[in-house]
Amino acid sequence: MIDIGIMVALIILASAVHKYIERRGKDSIPSDAESRLIERIDELERRLTDIQDVMITIDEKLDRK
């Protein structure tokens, strides 16, 4: 169960690093397609964070038993 949580955390970390590197190198105004992609990535990160929170809660409940 903890393995899944670690994998989710690694995915979030990798996407954050990728976004940081991508935005650091660009000083121009993003195109429409790029803006939509960035919005989708942000939504994915929020969902992954929610999943990670749920996994942590489940793991804590299982540890109590």
PDB file with SEQRES, HELIX, SHEET and CRYST1 records, atoms N, CA, C and O in Angstrom:
SEQRES   1 A   65  MET ILE ASP ILE GLY ILE MET VAL ALA LEU ILE ILE LEU          
SEQRES   2 A   65  ALA SER ALA VAL HIS LYS TYR ILE GLU ARG ARG GLY LYS          
SEQRES   3 A   65  ASP SER ILE PRO SER ASP ALA GLU SER ARG LEU ILE GLU          
SEQRES   4 A   65  ARG ILE ASP GLU LEU GLU ARG ARG LEU THR ASP ILE GLN          
SEQRES   5 A   65  ASP VAL MET ILE THR ILE ASP GLU LYS LEU ASP ARG LYS          
HELIX    1 AA1 ILE A    2  ARG A   24  1                                  23    
HELIX    2 AA2 ASP A   32  ARG A   64  1                                  33    
CRYST1    1.000    1.000    1.000  90.00  90.00  90.00 P 1           1          
ATOM      1  N   MET A   1       0.823  -1.183   0.000  1.00  0.00           N  
ATOM      2  CA  MET A   1       0.000   0.000   0.000  1.00  0.00           C  
ATOM      3  C   MET A   1       0.875   1.257   0.000  1.00  0.00           C  
ATOM      4  O   MET A   1       0.565   2.243  -0.669  1.00  0.00           O  
ATOM      5  N   ILE A   2       1.952   1.206   0.748  1.00  0.00           N  
ATOM      6  CA  ILE A   2       2.849   2.360   0.798  1.00  0.00           C  
ATOM      7  C   ILE A   2       3.553   2.522  -0.545  1.00  0.00           C  
ATOM      8  O   ILE A   2       3.881   3.642  -0.937  1.00  0.00           O  
ATOM      9  N   ASP A   3       3.787   1.430  -1.245  1.00  0.00           N  
ATOM     10  CA  ASP A   3       4.438   1.513  -2.555  1.00  0.00           C  
ATOM     11  C   ASP A   3       3.630   2.378  -3.511  1.00  0.00           C  
ATOM     12  O   ASP A   3       4.200   3.160  -4.272  1.00  0.00           O  
ATOM     13  N   ILE A   4       2.317   2.247  -3.477  1.00  0.00           N  
ATOM     14  CA  ILE A   4       1.463   3.042  -4.353  1.00  0.00           C  
ATOM     15  C   ILE A   4       1.588   4.518  -3.982  1.00  0.00           C  
ATOM     16  O   ILE A   4       1.690   5.374  -4.860  1.00  0.00           O  
ATOM     17  N   GLY A   5       1.581   4.810  -2.708  1.00  0.00           N  
ATOM     18  CA  GLY A   5       1.726   6.192  -2.261  1.00  0.00           C  
ATOM     19  C   GLY A   5       3.058   6.793  -2.685  1.00  0.00           C  
ATOM     20  O   GLY A   5       3.124   7.953  -3.090  1.00  0.00           O  
ATOM     21  N   ILE A   6       4.107   6.005  -2.590  1.00  0.00           N  
ATOM     22  CA  ILE A   6       5.428   6.480  -3.015  1.00  0.00           C  
ATOM     23  C   ILE A   6       5.443   6.739  -4.510  1.00  0.00           C  
ATOM     24  O   ILE A   6       6.004   7.737  -4.963  1.00  0.00           O  
ATOM     25  N   MET A   7       4.831   5.850  -5.280  1.00  0.00           N  
ATOM     26  CA  MET A   7       4.781   6.042  -6.735  1.00  0.00           C  
ATOM     27  C   MET A   7       3.997   7.306  -7.086  1.00  0.00           C  
ATOM     28  O   MET A   7       4.403   8.055  -7.975  1.00  0.00           O  
ATOM     29  N   VAL A   8       2.897   7.547  -6.410  1.00  0.00           N  
ATOM     30  CA  VAL A   8       2.111   8.758  -6.666  1.00  0.00           C  
ATOM     31  C   VAL A   8       2.952   9.987  -6.336  1.00  0.00           C  
ATOM     32  O   VAL A   8       2.946  10.963  -7.087  1.00  0.00           O  
ATOM     33  N   ALA A   9       3.664   9.947  -5.232  1.00  0.00           N  
ATOM     34  CA  ALA A   9       4.515  11.071  -4.843  1.00  0.00           C  
ATOM     35  C   ALA A   9       5.611  11.311  -5.879  1.00  0.00           C  
ATOM     36  O   ALA A   9       5.922  12.459  -6.194  1.00  0.00           O  
ATOM     37  N   LEU A  10       6.196  10.243  -6.408  1.00  0.00           N  
ATOM     38  CA  LEU A  10       7.231  10.381  -7.430  1.00  0.00           C  
ATOM     39  C   LEU A  10       6.668  10.971  -8.721  1.00  0.00           C  
ATOM     40  O   LEU A  10       7.331  11.771  -9.381  1.00  0.00           O  
ATOM     41  N   ILE A  11       5.458  10.581  -9.076  1.00  0.00           N  
ATOM     42  CA  ILE A  11       4.827  11.133 -10.275  1.00  0.00           C  
ATOM     43  C   ILE A  11       4.595  12.629 -10.102  1.00  0.00           C  
ATOM     44  O   ILE A  11       4.861  13.415 -11.011  1.00  0.00           O  
ATOM     45  N   ILE A  12       4.104  13.011  -8.941  1.00  0.00           N  
ATOM     46  CA  ILE A  12       3.870  14.436  -8.674  1.00  0.00           C  
ATOM     47  C   ILE A  12       5.180  15.203  -8.715  1.00  0.00           C  
ATOM     48  O   ILE A  12       5.254  16.284  -9.300  1.00  0.00           O  
ATOM     49  N   LEU A  13       6.208  14.650  -8.098  1.00  0.00           N  
ATOM     50  CA  LEU A  13       7.514  15.304  -8.095  1.00  0.00           C  
ATOM     51  C   LEU A  13       8.067  15.453  -9.505  1.00  0.00           C  
ATOM     52  O   LEU A  13       8.579  16.513  -9.867  1.00  0.00           O  
ATOM     53  N   ALA A  14       7.963  14.386 -10.306  1.00  0.00           N  
ATOM     54  CA  ALA A  14       8.480  14.424 -11.670  1.00  0.00           C  
ATOM     55  C   ALA A  14       7.733  15.457 -12.509  1.00  0.00           C  
ATOM     56  O   ALA A  14       8.347  16.184 -13.290  1.00  0.00           O  
ATOM     57  N   SER A  15       6.433  15.524 -12.353  1.00  0.00           N  
ATOM     58  CA  SER A  15       5.673  16.503 -13.140  1.00  0.00           C  
ATOM     59  C   SER A  15       6.000  17.932 -12.691  1.00  0.00           C  
ATOM     60  O   SER A  15       6.048  18.840 -13.521  1.00  0.00           O  
ATOM     61  N   ALA A  16       6.221  18.137 -11.408  1.00  0.00           N  
ATOM     62  CA  ALA A  16       6.576  19.468 -10.919  1.00  0.00           C  
ATOM     63  C   ALA A  16       7.951  19.891 -11.440  1.00  0.00           C  
ATOM     64  O   ALA A  16       8.137  21.041 -11.839  1.00  0.00           O  
ATOM     65  N   VAL A  17       8.897  18.980 -11.437  1.00  0.00           N  
ATOM     66  CA  VAL A  17      10.233  19.291 -11.955  1.00  0.00           C  
ATOM     67  C   VAL A  17      10.154  19.597 -13.441  1.00  0.00           C  
ATOM     68  O   VAL A  17      10.781  20.542 -13.921  1.00  0.00           O  
ATOM     69  N   HIS A  18       9.386  18.802 -14.166  1.00  0.00           N  
ATOM     70  CA  HIS A  18       9.233  19.019 -15.604  1.00  0.00           C  
ATOM     71  C   HIS A  18       8.621  20.391 -15.873  1.00  0.00           C  
ATOM     72  O   HIS A  18       9.083  21.119 -16.752  1.00  0.00           O  
ATOM     73  N   LYS A  19       7.594  20.740 -15.125  1.00  0.00           N  
ATOM     74  CA  LYS A  19       6.930  22.036 -15.314  1.00  0.00           C  
ATOM     75  C   LYS A  19       7.886  23.173 -14.968  1.00  0.00           C  
ATOM     76  O   LYS A  19       7.915  24.189 -15.663  1.00  0.00           O  
ATOM     77  N   TYR A  20       8.658  23.013 -13.913  1.00  0.00           N  
ATOM     78  CA  TYR A  20       9.604  24.057 -13.512  1.00  0.00           C  
ATOM     79  C   TYR A  20      10.637  24.288 -14.607  1.00  0.00           C  
ATOM     80  O   TYR A  20      10.912  25.434 -14.965  1.00  0.00           O  
ATOM     81  N   ILE A  21      11.206  23.224 -15.140  1.00  0.00           N  
ATOM     82  CA  ILE A  21      12.217  23.343 -16.192  1.00  0.00           C  
ATOM     83  C   ILE A  21      11.612  23.947 -17.453  1.00  0.00           C  
ATOM     84  O   ILE A  21      12.233  24.780 -18.113  1.00  0.00           O  
ATOM     85  N   GLU A  22      10.401  23.522 -17.781  1.00  0.00           N  
ATOM     86  CA  GLU A  22       9.738  24.022 -18.982  1.00  0.00           C  
ATOM     87  C   GLU A  22       9.434  25.513 -18.868  1.00  0.00           C  
ATOM     88  O   GLU A  22       9.666  26.265 -19.814  1.00  0.00           O  
ATOM     89  N   ARG A  23       8.927  25.939 -17.742  1.00  0.00           N  
ATOM     90  CA  ARG A  23       8.574  27.354 -17.574  1.00  0.00           C  
ATOM     91  C   ARG A  23       9.800  28.245 -17.394  1.00  0.00           C  
ATOM     92  O   ARG A  23       9.771  29.420 -17.758  1.00  0.00           O  
ATOM     93  N   ARG A  24      10.856  27.703 -16.844  1.00  0.00           N  
ATOM     94  CA  ARG A  24      12.059  28.488 -16.625  1.00  0.00           C  
ATOM     95  C   ARG A  24      12.674  28.919 -17.956  1.00  0.00           C  
ATOM     96  O   ARG A  24      13.214  30.020 -18.073  1.00  0.00           O  
ATOM     97  N   GLY A  25      12.587  28.044 -18.953  1.00  0.00           N  
ATOM     98  CA  GLY A  25      13.197  28.316 -20.248  1.00  0.00           C  
ATOM     99  C   GLY A  25      12.336  29.154 -21.173  1.00  0.00           C  
ATOM    100  O   GLY A  25      12.812  29.577 -22.226  1.00  0.00           O  
ATOM    101  N   LYS A  26      11.093  29.405 -20.818  1.00  0.00           N  
ATOM    102  CA  LYS A  26      10.193  30.140 -21.712  1.00  0.00           C  
ATOM    103  C   LYS A  26       9.836  31.491 -21.110  1.00  0.00           C  
ATOM    104  O   LYS A  26       9.409  31.590 -19.960  1.00  0.00           O  
ATOM    105  N   ASP A  27      10.022  32.517 -21.910  1.00  0.00           N  
ATOM    106  CA  ASP A  27       9.633  33.854 -21.496  1.00  0.00           C  
ATOM    107  C   ASP A  27       8.525  34.413 -22.391  1.00  0.00           C  
ATOM    108  O   ASP A  27       8.108  35.559 -22.223  1.00  0.00           O  
ATOM    109  N   SER A  28       8.058  33.615 -23.326  1.00  0.00           N  
ATOM    110  CA  SER A  28       7.048  34.092 -24.261  1.00  0.00           C  
ATOM    111  C   SER A  28       5.645  33.747 -23.772  1.00  0.00           C  
ATOM    112  O   SER A  28       5.474  32.991 -22.816  1.00  0.00           O  
ATOM    113  N   ILE A  29       4.664  34.305 -24.433  1.00  0.00           N  
ATOM    114  CA  ILE A  29       3.272  34.030 -24.104  1.00  0.00           C  
ATOM    115  C   ILE A  29       2.910  32.660 -24.684  1.00  0.00           C  
ATOM    116  O   ILE A  29       3.153  32.406 -25.863  1.00  0.00           O  
ATOM    117  N   PRO A  30       2.329  31.771 -23.858  1.00  0.00           N  
ATOM    118  CA  PRO A  30       2.011  30.429 -24.356  1.00  0.00           C  
ATOM    119  C   PRO A  30       0.872  30.452 -25.372  1.00  0.00           C  
ATOM    120  O   PRO A  30      -0.027  31.289 -25.300  1.00  0.00           O  
ATOM    121  N   SER A  31       0.927  29.525 -26.312  1.00  0.00           N  
ATOM    122  CA  SER A  31      -0.134  29.406 -27.300  1.00  0.00           C  
ATOM    123  C   SER A  31      -1.371  28.778 -26.653  1.00  0.00           C  
ATOM    124  O   SER A  31      -1.330  28.343 -25.502  1.00  0.00           O  
ATOM    125  N   ASP A  32      -2.468  28.739 -27.409  1.00  0.00           N  
ATOM    126  CA  ASP A  32      -3.710  28.163 -26.872  1.00  0.00           C  
ATOM    127  C   ASP A  32      -3.533  26.693 -26.511  1.00  0.00           C  
ATOM    128  O   ASP A  32      -3.983  26.253 -25.453  1.00  0.00           O  
ATOM    129  N   ALA A  33      -2.888  25.943 -27.376  1.00  0.00           N  
ATOM    130  CA  ALA A  33      -2.692  24.512 -27.115  1.00  0.00           C  
ATOM    131  C   ALA A  33      -1.831  24.310 -25.878  1.00  0.00           C  
ATOM    132  O   ALA A  33      -2.095  23.429 -25.059  1.00  0.00           O  
ATOM    133  N   GLU A  34      -0.805  25.130 -25.755  1.00  0.00           N  
ATOM    134  CA  GLU A  34       0.084  25.010 -24.601  1.00  0.00           C  
ATOM    135  C   GLU A  34      -0.655  25.385 -23.317  1.00  0.00           C  
ATOM    136  O   GLU A  34      -0.466  24.749 -22.281  1.00  0.00           O  
ATOM    137  N   SER A  35      -1.486  26.404 -23.387  1.00  0.00           N  
ATOM    138  CA  SER A  35      -2.265  26.805 -22.218  1.00  0.00           C  
ATOM    139  C   SER A  35      -3.206  25.695 -21.782  1.00  0.00           C  
ATOM    140  O   SER A  35      -3.346  25.428 -20.588  1.00  0.00           O  
ATOM    141  N   ARG A  36      -3.852  25.048 -22.743  1.00  0.00           N  
ATOM    142  CA  ARG A  36      -4.748  23.938 -22.399  1.00  0.00           C  
ATOM    143  C   ARG A  36      -3.979  22.781 -21.780  1.00  0.00           C  
ATOM    144  O   ARG A  36      -4.447  22.158 -20.827  1.00  0.00           O  
ATOM    145  N   LEU A  37      -2.803  22.493 -22.320  1.00  0.00           N  
ATOM    146  CA  LEU A  37      -1.981  21.419 -21.755  1.00  0.00           C  
ATOM    147  C   LEU A  37      -1.561  21.741 -20.330  1.00  0.00           C  
ATOM    148  O   LEU A  37      -1.596  20.874 -19.457  1.00  0.00           O  
ATOM    149  N   ILE A  38      -1.171  22.969 -20.098  1.00  0.00           N  
ATOM    150  CA  ILE A  38      -0.756  23.370 -18.754  1.00  0.00           C  
ATOM    151  C   ILE A  38      -1.927  23.245 -17.785  1.00  0.00           C  
ATOM    152  O   ILE A  38      -1.751  22.795 -16.653  1.00  0.00           O  
ATOM    153  N   GLU A  39      -3.122  23.642 -18.225  1.00  0.00           N  
ATOM    154  CA  GLU A  39      -4.298  23.503 -17.378  1.00  0.00           C  
ATOM    155  C   GLU A  39      -4.589  22.038 -17.070  1.00  0.00           C  
ATOM    156  O   GLU A  39      -4.937  21.698 -15.939  1.00  0.00           O  
ATOM    157  N   ARG A  40      -4.449  21.171 -18.069  1.00  0.00           N  
ATOM    158  CA  ARG A  40      -4.694  19.742 -17.856  1.00  0.00           C  
ATOM    159  C   ARG A  40      -3.665  19.148 -16.904  1.00  0.00           C  
ATOM    160  O   ARG A  40      -4.004  18.315 -16.064  1.00  0.00           O  
ATOM    161  N   ILE A  41      -2.421  19.569 -17.028  1.00  0.00           N  
ATOM    162  CA  ILE A  41      -1.371  19.071 -16.135  1.00  0.00           C  
ATOM    163  C   ILE A  41      -1.647  19.537 -14.704  1.00  0.00           C  
ATOM    164  O   ILE A  41      -1.484  18.771 -13.755  1.00  0.00           O  
ATOM    165  N   ASP A  42      -2.062  20.790 -14.558  1.00  0.00           N  
ATOM    166  CA  ASP A  42      -2.400  21.292 -13.220  1.00  0.00           C  
ATOM    167  C   ASP A  42      -3.541  20.489 -12.608  1.00  0.00           C  
ATOM    168  O   ASP A  42      -3.501  20.149 -11.426  1.00  0.00           O  
ATOM    169  N   GLU A  43      -4.562  20.185 -13.414  1.00  0.00           N  
ATOM    170  CA  GLU A  43      -5.689  19.386 -12.928  1.00  0.00           C  
ATOM    171  C   GLU A  43      -5.225  17.979 -12.532  1.00  0.00           C  
ATOM    172  O   GLU A  43      -5.655  17.443 -11.510  1.00  0.00           O  
ATOM    173  N   LEU A  44      -4.352  17.390 -13.342  1.00  0.00           N  
ATOM    174  CA  LEU A  44      -3.806  16.067 -13.017  1.00  0.00           C  
ATOM    175  C   LEU A  44      -3.036  16.103 -11.703  1.00  0.00           C  
ATOM    176  O   LEU A  44      -3.163  15.197 -10.879  1.00  0.00           O  
ATOM    177  N   GLU A  45      -2.248  17.135 -11.510  1.00  0.00           N  
ATOM    178  CA  GLU A  45      -1.491  17.249 -10.264  1.00  0.00           C  
ATOM    179  C   GLU A  45      -2.419  17.361  -9.063  1.00  0.00           C  
ATOM    180  O   GLU A  45      -2.160  16.762  -8.019  1.00  0.00           O  
ATOM    181  N   ARG A  46      -3.502  18.127  -9.203  1.00  0.00           N  
ATOM    182  CA  ARG A  46      -4.465  18.238  -8.105  1.00  0.00           C  
ATOM    183  C   ARG A  46      -5.101  16.880  -7.814  1.00  0.00           C  
ATOM    184  O   ARG A  46      -5.261  16.501  -6.653  1.00  0.00           O  
ATOM    185  N   ARG A  47      -5.458  16.160  -8.852  1.00  0.00           N  
ATOM    186  CA  ARG A  47      -6.075  14.845  -8.652  1.00  0.00           C  
ATOM    187  C   ARG A  47      -5.097  13.861  -8.020  1.00  0.00           C  
ATOM    188  O   ARG A  47      -5.471  13.087  -7.139  1.00  0.00           O  
ATOM    189  N   LEU A  48      -3.838  13.893  -8.470  1.00  0.00           N  
ATOM    190  CA  LEU A  48      -2.834  12.999  -7.889  1.00  0.00           C  
ATOM    191  C   LEU A  48      -2.592  13.333  -6.418  1.00  0.00           C  
ATOM    192  O   LEU A  48      -2.389  12.440  -5.596  1.00  0.00           O  
ATOM    193  N   THR A  49      -2.614  14.616  -6.097  1.00  0.00           N  
ATOM    194  CA  THR A  49      -2.455  15.016  -4.700  1.00  0.00           C  
ATOM    195  C   THR A  49      -3.615  14.492  -3.862  1.00  0.00           C  
ATOM    196  O   THR A  49      -3.416  14.015  -2.745  1.00  0.00           O  
ATOM    197  N   ASP A  50      -4.841  14.583  -4.413  1.00  0.00           N  
ATOM    198  CA  ASP A  50      -6.005  14.049  -3.701  1.00  0.00           C  
ATOM    199  C   ASP A  50      -5.881  12.545  -3.496  1.00  0.00           C  
ATOM    200  O   ASP A  50      -6.188  12.031  -2.420  1.00  0.00           O  
ATOM    201  N   ILE A  51      -5.431  11.845  -4.530  1.00  0.00           N  
ATOM    202  CA  ILE A  51      -5.247  10.392  -4.423  1.00  0.00           C  
ATOM    203  C   ILE A  51      -4.192  10.070  -3.379  1.00  0.00           C  
ATOM    204  O   ILE A  51      -4.345   9.128  -2.602  1.00  0.00           O  
ATOM    205  N   GLN A  52      -3.127  10.850  -3.361  1.00  0.00           N  
ATOM    206  CA  GLN A  52      -2.066  10.633  -2.384  1.00  0.00           C  
ATOM    207  C   GLN A  52      -2.598  10.832  -0.965  1.00  0.00           C  
ATOM    208  O   GLN A  52      -2.271  10.058  -0.065  1.00  0.00           O  
ATOM    209  N   ASP A  53      -3.407  11.855  -0.767  1.00  0.00           N  
ATOM    210  CA  ASP A  53      -3.993  12.099   0.552  1.00  0.00           C  
ATOM    211  C   ASP A  53      -4.878  10.933   0.983  1.00  0.00           C  
ATOM    212  O   ASP A  53      -4.846  10.522   2.143  1.00  0.00           O  
ATOM    213  N   VAL A  54      -5.661  10.404   0.060  1.00  0.00           N  
ATOM    214  CA  VAL A  54      -6.519   9.265   0.365  1.00  0.00           C  
ATOM    215  C   VAL A  54      -5.677   8.047   0.719  1.00  0.00           C  
ATOM    216  O   VAL A  54      -5.989   7.328   1.668  1.00  0.00           O  
ATOM    217  N   MET A  55      -4.608   7.813  -0.044  1.00  0.00           N  
ATOM    218  CA  MET A  55      -3.741   6.661   0.225  1.00  0.00           C  
ATOM    219  C   MET A  55      -3.084   6.785   1.603  1.00  0.00           C  
ATOM    220  O   MET A  55      -2.971   5.795   2.325  1.00  0.00           O  
ATOM    221  N   ILE A  56      -2.659   7.972   1.963  1.00  0.00           N  
ATOM    222  CA  ILE A  56      -2.045   8.174   3.269  1.00  0.00           C  
ATOM    223  C   ILE A  56      -3.060   7.908   4.371  1.00  0.00           C  
ATOM    224  O   ILE A  56      -2.739   7.274   5.375  1.00  0.00           O  
ATOM    225  N   THR A  57      -4.286   8.393   4.185  1.00  0.00           N  
ATOM    226  CA  THR A  57      -5.342   8.172   5.181  1.00  0.00           C  
ATOM    227  C   THR A  57      -5.649   6.697   5.344  1.00  0.00           C  
ATOM    228  O   THR A  57      -5.781   6.206   6.465  1.00  0.00           O  
ATOM    229  N   ILE A  58      -5.763   5.984   4.228  1.00  0.00           N  
ATOM    230  CA  ILE A  58      -6.043   4.547   4.278  1.00  0.00           C  
ATOM    231  C   ILE A  58      -4.903   3.817   4.977  1.00  0.00           C  
ATOM    232  O   ILE A  58      -5.134   2.929   5.799  1.00  0.00           O  
ATOM    233  N   ASP A  59      -3.663   4.199   4.644  1.00  0.00           N  
ATOM    234  CA  ASP A  59      -2.502   3.553   5.261  1.00  0.00           C  
ATOM    235  C   ASP A  59      -2.483   3.791   6.768  1.00  0.00           C  
ATOM    236  O   ASP A  59      -2.169   2.881   7.535  1.00  0.00           O  
ATOM    237  N   GLU A  60      -2.814   4.998   7.193  1.00  0.00           N  
ATOM    238  CA  GLU A  60      -2.851   5.289   8.622  1.00  0.00           C  
ATOM    239  C   GLU A  60      -3.931   4.484   9.329  1.00  0.00           C  
ATOM    240  O   GLU A  60      -3.724   4.006  10.445  1.00  0.00           O  
ATOM    241  N   LYS A  61      -5.084   4.334   8.683  1.00  0.00           N  
ATOM    242  CA  LYS A  61      -6.170   3.537   9.275  1.00  0.00           C  
ATOM    243  C   LYS A  61      -5.779   2.075   9.389  1.00  0.00           C  
ATOM    244  O   LYS A  61      -6.106   1.409  10.371  1.00  0.00           O  
ATOM    245  N   LEU A  62      -5.068   1.574   8.366  1.00  0.00           N  
ATOM    246  CA  LEU A  62      -4.647   0.170   8.410  1.00  0.00           C  
ATOM    247  C   LEU A  62      -3.569  -0.040   9.471  1.00  0.00           C  
ATOM    248  O   LEU A  62      -3.519  -1.103  10.090  1.00  0.00           O  
ATOM    249  N   ASP A  63      -2.713   0.944   9.690  1.00  0.00           N  
ATOM    250  CA  ASP A  63      -1.672   0.830  10.707  1.00  0.00           C  
ATOM    251  C   ASP A  63      -2.270   0.815  12.112  1.00  0.00           C  
ATOM    252  O   ASP A  63      -1.702   0.199  13.014  1.00  0.00           O  
ATOM    253  N   ARG A  64      -3.394   1.475  12.307  1.00  0.00           N  
ATOM    254  CA  ARG A  64      -4.029   1.520  13.621  1.00  0.00           C  
ATOM    255  C   ARG A  64      -4.606   0.161  14.006  1.00  0.00           C  
ATOM    256  O   ARG A  64      -4.685  -0.165  15.191  1.00  0.00           O  
ATOM    257  N   LYS A  65      -5.003  -0.622  13.029  1.00  0.00           N  
ATOM    258  CA  LYS A  65      -5.638  -1.912  13.317  1.00  0.00           C  
ATOM    259  C   LYS A  65      -4.667  -2.923  13.718  1.00  0.00           C  
ATOM    260  O   LYS A  65      -5.042  -4.063  13.995  1.00  0.00           O  
TER     261      LYS A  65                                                      
END                                                                             
